[in-house]
Amino acid sequence: MDLSKKIVLPGEEIDINGFKQGNGLYFEDGKYYSYQLGLIQVYNNFVNVIPLSGKYFPSKNDKVIAKVIEIAPSFWVLDINSPYPAFLHVNDTPWKPASGELGKILNVGDTVYAKINEITESRQIWLSIKEPGLRKIEGGHIITVQPSKVSRIIGKGGSMVNMIKESTGVKIQLGQNGVVWLDGEPEKVLEVIKILKFIEEESTASGLTDAVRSRLEKSR
């Protein structure tokens, strides 16, 4: 069974095929069931049910785009488009600000591209931006799409998003939480936003790649 493409209903039994139980599932009488209408996603050896609409449910090692909403003495609190806030400790950044000066590095409203480093049993979500490619995001435009549609926007092996980048010249950073950063010429950014919304609306349609390619060719 191709777990990565199966849509399930609330209460539907799921055979996780030796993988581990992730988000969106519950265990009862020796079997696993879906909490919600969603798409099964296998990631890092865990089976998750990603809701077809709504908030993002985080998994360890996901890459997300997060916005600072509060500053504490040694960490930041961030919005990751989830029912749960996330936290970024100063030790999980490349910076070493003095005590009480975290706001000089990341202030409320600032955005970062981060990795989910840990999810505790009490659902505390801790981020890191110490790995290559993770960073504070400056400039550009931020939009959101349904988290469950991010993989469709990326395409197989990055084929869809790379096609959009090459055609428009717009830089695109996709968070698995459905938050997207775009940077480029304003008219091209608007074009990409329309394309992403089209993919989001038509994600289950056949021939989607050809339809996107046609739209891009017409806009040149």
Secondary structure, 3 states (H helix, E strand, C coil): CCHHHCEECCCCEECCCCCEECCCEEEECCEEEECCCEEEEEECCEEEEEECCCCCCCCCCCEEEEEEEEECCCEEEEECCCCCCEEEEHHHCCCCCCCCCHHHCCCCCCEEEEEEEEECCCCCEEEECCCCCCEEECCCEEEECCHHHHHHHHCHHHHHHHHHHHHHCCEEEECCCCEEEEECCHHHHHHHHHHHHHHHHCCCCCCHHHHHHHHHHHCC
